[in-house]
Amino acid sequence: MSVLVQTGAMLLLVAVAGSLADRFGQSVIPAYLAAGVVLGPYPPTELFGFPTTFTPDEAAVTLFHELGLVLLLFFLGLHVDLADVFADARRVLSAGGIDLVVNGGLGVLLGVAFGYDPVSTLVIAGVVYISSSAIITKSLLDVGWIANPESDPILGTLVVEDLVIAVYLTLLSAVVLGGGTVEGVAVSLAKGFGFLAVVAAVGWYGTDYVERAVTTERDELLLLRVLAVTVLVAGLAVQFDISEAVAAFFVGGALAQTDEKDRIEHIMSPARDLFAALFFVAVGLHADVRAIGDALPLLVAAIVASVAGKLASGYLSGRVYGLTERRSARVGAALVTRGEFSLVLASLAMSADAVANGVAEFAIAYTLVMALLGTTLTRYEGRIAGLVGRHTDATTQSSAAS
Amino acid sequence: MTVYETDVPGVGKKYELERRGGERLVVLVHHDGKRELFRRPDDDSDSEKLLDVDGPNARKLGSILEGAYFQPVEADSPGVPLGESIIDWTTVEEESPLVGHTLRDVDLEERTGGTLVALQRGTHTMGNPDSDTRLEAGDVLVVVGSRNSQEAVADLVRP
């Protein structure tokens, strides 16, 4: 099969999976992921008697995978605005702090309790901690909570998480790439933060220069310049044994300082959507579901504990913002959703020898379940609240959702 | 009226307008130009979506709300704004004291401050009419001037 036919077939499957998910009011991310798992070379290799194994060109898949990862992190960097954090520092940092301590802590406890090594535990903690900005924002729009007060703690928590991800990824990639020795980790940590300091300094002090370098009237040239800078810096980072994801994050952060931020976002979004979709499929393609067997107890425990964890931390954050009980409960329900960054970690875990077998597959299965659970909780919050009988403010009706 | 502006990462900007009685209007401006308008009757209620419009239509709607898109026309005084001045049409009735006088005699500019820019007689319009022109019943004076000038013209023409 030619690369074009393979890519076309892959895009068709992505489109079908996405449309199906959308039809059932679910997020598209778990659908792309599931499509990848079904099509991959590992079981299930047939569905209703039809063979489903699809082996596209490995080089093409790797490219999609890398570009998707880089663009996802680039956008994360583009959105992180320290001004957002400091505009309402007390409440934003309280909500973000509660979230980090409860859910990050829970992740560490899970890793330790199931006897994983420190590196794997760090990965598990990240997977369990990070809610999905993409899916949650989309859900908030769908159910209309975006115009309600509960959107403030939800979005505030996501902003803090995005900041933590930058530090966390730098740390994690240093540990993973450092080869396990203390000395190796120290060297790669120093290299990592050194490289980031350079990118951050250019972004911070060279805003005018960066702006002049990318600014152009023509949309296509802006797209190409931004894409070129981002991919090149990410590629260079890999040469220095630094995570491409972290580098892309900082390029996004540097460009966010320019006046072209909104235009860049507008122009780059379609590219991100395309490559991110292919990234999710690629992660699924490489997942061997049989490996989940060993991690099954961890998976079950993580799902139960982390639903409770986000519900509790979200509820507390809502109270910090002075919201009613009902609205605070919604904060927790919305934040249950995990997505793209748990998958970024899954893909990191797959390629790293230092991470225990099965952790990547655990992350994938966990994200699938949590994305579905989170969106469902958000969508049917009205009915669930009715069933539980906690109509604390009876006037509240999910009118926008209907 | 207080307006709160917040960034919604990955979506756009959110504006909350506080109204009387705790009601809030929430406008969400998406990066792709789409706008959504929500209304929240009070703090305890959920937001109801009122409408969503694309960029060009949102701008049209905005300028209508602003009063800049359509100029409301009052039926009894068809005026057009020219800064402080307006253009008005005044009909010279049969009993008007001006009938039979030349424009030089009437000396409209000196007496009212308004400027006669045209004279309509039947279907014919004379732009910048000659000062020897004699006014006839049924003539329409087209005058540019302030509201005070227009009132003075009306007083002058009235029998």
Chai-1 contact restraints between the chains, C-beta under 6 A:
chainA,res_idxA,chainB,res_idxB,connection_type,confidence,min_distance_angstrom,max_distance_angstrom,comment,restraint_id
A,H79,B,P9,contact,1.0,0.0,6.0,A-B,restraint_1
A,H79,B,G10,contact,1.0,0.0,6.0,A-B,restraint_2
A,T137,B,G10,contact,1.0,0.0,6.0,A-B,restraint_3
A,T137,B,V11,contact,1.0,0.0,6.0,A-B,restraint_4
A,G144,B,S47,contact,1.0,0.0,6.0,A-B,restraint_5
A,G144,B,K49,contact,1.0,0.0,6.0,A-B,restraint_6
A,A147,B,V26,contact,1.0,0.0,6.0,A-B,restraint_7
A,A147,B,F38,contact,1.0,0.0,6.0,A-B,restraint_8
A,A147,B,S47,contact,1.0,0.0,6.0,A-B,restraint_9
A,N148,B,S47,contact,1.0,0.0,6.0,A-B,restraint_10
A,E265,B,H31,contact,1.0,0.0,6.0,A-B,restraint_11
A,H266,B,H31,contact,1.0,0.0,6.0,A-B,restraint_12
A,D393,B,D44,contact,1.0,0.0,6.0,A-B,restraint_13
A,T395,B,D44,contact,1.0,0.0,6.0,A-B,restraint_14
A,T395,B,S45,contact,1.0,0.0,6.0,A-B,restraint_15
A,T396,B,D46,contact,1.0,0.0,6.0,A-B,restraint_16
A,S399,B,D46,contact,1.0,0.0,6.0,A-B,restraint_17
A,S399,B,E48,contact,1.0,0.0,6.0,A-B,restraint_18
A,A400,B,S47,contact,1.0,0.0,6.0,A-B,restraint_19
A,A400,B,E48,contact,1.0,0.0,6.0,A-B,restraint_20
A,A400,B,K49,contact,1.0,0.0,6.0,A-B,restraint_21
